[in-house]
Amino acid sequence: MGECEICGNRSANTKIRLDNSVLCVCKDCASAGSVIASPQPKPSAVPVETGSIKLGAEEIVVEDFGKLIAQARMKTGLKQEEIALKLNEKLQVIHAAESGKRLEIKLARKLEKFFGIKLVEIV
């Protein structure tokens, strides 16, 4: 149990998404965002496959995805139009991603593979 990242209460055991951030908060502050994970009763001992994703985990795009994509594209020397053609995406979608406006998980995975960069994290 940690400290609530909103009010400072010591009983913070709920994860919420507030804008593009994930915070650990107390039950009173949980309504400030959308709950990602709340305290669960301890399950009985069940073997878990090593390397598997935790239950309740969520994939999110890293905060500075636009800057990372732009840097990676410039390193390759390609134009946005060329990236769009190679990934079979619309130019507007690539432009929106590179300018940091929006990025779907599916496209983020394509860009990660294409450029060899990290754009998605599991929380």
DRENDO-1510 file (C-alpha; in Angstrom, 1 decimal, always signed):
<recs>
REC; n; res; u; v; w
REC; 1; MET; +0.0; +0.0; +0.0 .
REC; 2; GLY; +1.4; +3.4; -1.0 .
REC; 3; GLU; +0.5; +7.0; -0.7 .
REC; 4; CYS; -2.4; +8.4; -2.7 .
REC; 5; GLU; -1.0; +10.5; -5.6 .
REC; 6; ILE; -3.9; +13.0; -5.3 .
REC; 7; CYS; -4.7; +13.6; -1.6 .
REC; 8; GLY; -1.7; +12.0; +0.1 .
REC; 9; ASN; -3.7; +9.4; +2.0 .
REC; 10; ARG; -1.6; +6.3; +2.9 .
REC; 11; SER; -4.2; +3.8; +1.8 .
REC; 12; ALA; -3.7; +4.1; -2.0 .
REC; 13; ASN; -4.5; +0.7; -3.6 .
REC; 14; THR; -6.5; +1.6; -6.7 .
REC; 15; LYS; -5.0; +2.4; -10.1 .
REC; 16; ILE; -6.9; +5.0; -12.2 .
REC; 17; ARG; -6.3; +6.6; -15.6 .
REC; 18; LEU; -6.6; +10.4; -15.4 .
REC; 19; ASP; -6.0; +12.0; -18.8 .
REC; 20; ASN; -2.9; +10.2; -20.1 .
REC; 21; SER; -1.6; +9.3; -16.7 .
REC; 22; VAL; -1.9; +6.3; -14.5 .
REC; 23; LEU; -2.1; +7.1; -10.8 .
REC; 24; CYS; -2.3; +5.1; -7.6 .
REC; 25; VAL; -5.0; +6.6; -5.5 .
REC; 26; CYS; -7.2; +5.9; -2.4 .
REC; 27; LYS; -10.8; +4.8; -2.8 .
REC; 28; ASP; -12.1; +8.3; -2.1 .
REC; 29; CYS; -10.0; +9.8; -5.1 .
REC; 30; ALA; -10.8; +6.9; -7.4 .
REC; 31; SER; -13.8; +8.8; -8.9 .
REC; 32; ALA; -11.4; +11.4; -10.3 .
REC; 33; GLY; -10.6; +9.1; -13.2 .
REC; 34; SER; -11.5; +5.7; -14.7 .
REC; 35; VAL; -10.5; +2.8; -12.6 .
REC; 36; ILE; -8.0; +0.4; -14.2 .
REC; 37; ALA; -7.4; -1.9; -11.2 .
REC; 38; SER; -8.9; -2.0; -7.8 .
REC; 39; PRO; -7.9; -4.2; -4.8 .
REC; 40; GLN; -8.8; -7.8; -5.5 .
REC; 41; PRO; -9.2; -10.6; -2.9 .
REC; 42; LYS; -6.2; -12.8; -2.8 .
REC; 43; PRO; -6.8; -15.8; -5.2 .
REC; 44; SER; -6.0; -19.3; -4.2 .
REC; 45; ALA; -2.6; -20.6; -5.3 .
REC; 46; VAL; -2.9; -21.2; -9.0 .
REC; 47; PRO; +0.2; -21.6; -11.2 .
REC; 48; VAL; +0.8; -18.7; -13.6 .
REC; 49; GLU; +2.7; -19.1; -16.8 .
REC; 50; THR; +6.0; -17.3; -16.7 .
REC; 51; GLY; +6.2; -14.3; -19.0 .
REC; 52; SER; +2.4; -13.9; -19.3 .
REC; 53; ILE; +0.7; -10.5; -19.0 .
REC; 54; LYS; -0.9; -9.9; -15.6 .
REC; 55; LEU; -4.7; -10.0; -15.4 .
REC; 56; GLY; -6.2; -6.6; -15.4 .
REC; 57; ALA; -3.1; -5.2; -17.2 .
REC; 58; GLU; -3.8; -2.5; -19.9 .
REC; 59; GLU; -1.7; -1.4; -22.9 .
REC; 60; ILE; -1.2; +2.3; -23.2 .
REC; 61; VAL; +0.8; +4.4; -25.7 .
REC; 62; VAL; +3.8; +6.2; -24.1 .
REC; 63; GLU; +3.3; +9.9; -23.5 .
REC; 64; ASP; +5.9; +11.3; -26.0 .
REC; 65; PHE; +4.9; +9.0; -28.9 .
REC; 66; GLY; +4.9; +11.8; -31.4 .
REC; 67; LYS; +8.5; +12.8; -30.7 .
REC; 68; LEU; +9.7; +9.2; -30.8 .
REC; 69; ILE; +8.0; +8.5; -34.1 .
REC; 70; ALA; +9.4; +11.7; -35.7 .
REC; 71; GLN; +12.9; +11.0; -34.5 .
REC; 72; ALA; +12.8; +7.4; -35.8 .
REC; 73; ARG; +11.4; +8.5; -39.2 .
REC; 74; MET; +14.1; +11.2; -39.5 .
REC; 75; LYS; +16.8; +8.6; -38.8 .
REC; 76; THR; +15.5; +6.5; -41.7 .
REC; 77; GLY; +15.4; +9.5; -44.0 .
REC; 78; LEU; +11.9; +8.6; -45.1 .
REC; 79; LYS; +9.0; +11.0; -45.6 .
REC; 80; GLN; +5.6; +10.6; -43.9 .
REC; 81; GLU; +4.1; +9.7; -47.3 .
REC; 82; GLU; +6.6; +6.8; -47.7 .
REC; 83; ILE; +5.9; +5.5; -44.2 .
REC; 84; ALA; +2.1; +5.6; -44.9 .
REC; 85; LEU; +2.6; +3.6; -48.1 .
REC; 86; LYS; +4.9; +1.0; -46.5 .
REC; 87; LEU; +2.5; +0.5; -43.5 .
REC; 88; ASN; -0.6; +0.7; -45.7 .
REC; 89; GLU; -2.0; +3.6; -43.6 .
REC; 90; LYS; -3.4; +7.0; -44.6 .
REC; 91; LEU; -1.1; +9.9; -44.6 .
REC; 92; GLN; -3.4; +11.8; -42.2 .
REC; 93; VAL; -3.1; +8.9; -39.6 .
REC; 94; ILE; +0.7; +9.0; -39.8 .
REC; 95; HIS; +0.7; +12.8; -39.5 .
REC; 96; ALA; -1.6; +12.7; -36.5 .
REC; 97; ALA; +0.6; +10.1; -34.8 .
REC; 98; GLU; +3.8; +12.0; -35.5 .
REC; 99; SER; +2.4; +15.3; -34.3 .
REC; 100; GLY; +1.3; +13.6; -31.0 .
REC; 101; LYS; -2.5; +14.0; -31.6 .
REC; 102; ARG; -3.6; +10.4; -31.6 .
REC; 103; LEU; -2.2; +6.9; -31.9 .
REC; 104; GLU; -4.2; +3.6; -31.9 .
REC; 105; ILE; -2.5; +0.6; -30.2 .
REC; 106; LYS; -2.7; -1.3; -33.5 .
REC; 107; LEU; -0.8; +1.4; -35.4 .
REC; 108; ALA; +1.6; +1.8; -32.5 .
REC; 109; ARG; +2.5; -1.9; -32.7 .
REC; 110; LYS; +3.1; -1.5; -36.5 .
REC; 111; LEU; +5.4; +1.5; -35.9 .
REC; 112; GLU; +7.3; -0.3; -33.1 .
REC; 113; LYS; +8.0; -3.2; -35.4 .
REC; 114; PHE; +8.9; -0.9; -38.4 .
REC; 115; PHE; +11.2; +1.4; -36.5 .
REC; 116; GLY; +12.4; -0.8; -33.7 .
REC; 117; ILE; +11.2; +1.6; -31.0 .
REC; 118; LYS; +9.0; +1.2; -27.9 .
REC; 119; LEU; +5.6; +3.0; -28.1 .
REC; 120; VAL; +3.4; +0.7; -26.0 .
REC; 121; GLU; +3.7; -0.1; -22.3 .
REC; 122; ILE; +1.7; -2.4; -20.1 .
REC; 123; VAL; +0.3; -0.9; -16.8 .
</recs>
